[in-house]
Amino acid sequence: MPDPGLMLMRPSLTVGGMLSTVALLVSAVVVLPAALVAVTLTLRLVASITPAVIV
């Protein structure tokens, strides 16, 4: 006969794994576009400053 403690623990581990995966995906969807915008703005700023420095 299986241990009842293990039988209760397994579904909670599965649910916890699914929730953490969902949280990771949500954070990736939120953070990646913001990071890309920040990098793009930084590169534009550097490109706009560089000609003034060279001249």
N, C-alpha and C positions, 0 to 999 in steps of 0.2 A: 504494500500500500504506500503510495507516495506521501511525502511529508506535506501536511497542509500549509506549513509556513512557506515552503518553496512554491506551492501552487498559487499562493496569494502574491508572492513576490514577483513572479514572472510577468504577469500582466502589468503590474505597476512599472516594471523596468521597461517594458515595451512601450507603454504610454509615455513614460518619461523620455525615452529615446525619440519617439515621434514628435513630442513637443519641442525638444531641443533642436531637432532638425528643422522644424517649421520656424522656430525663432531664428536660427542661423540663416535660413533663406530670406526671411523678412528683413533681417538686418543687412544682408548683402544687397537686397533690392533697394534699400534706403540709402546705404552708405556709398555704394559704388557710383551712382550718378552724381552725388554730391562731390565725391573725390575727383571724378572726371571733370566736372565744372571747375573745381578749384585748380586743377592742373592746367586746363585750357586757359583760364584767366591769368594764371601765373606766366604761362608761355607768351600770351599776348602782351602782358606788361613788360616782360624781358625784351620781346621783339620791338616794342615801342621805345624802350629806353636805349637799346643797343646802338641805333644809328646816331643818336645824340652824343654818345660816349666816343664813338669812332671819329666823328667830325671834330 
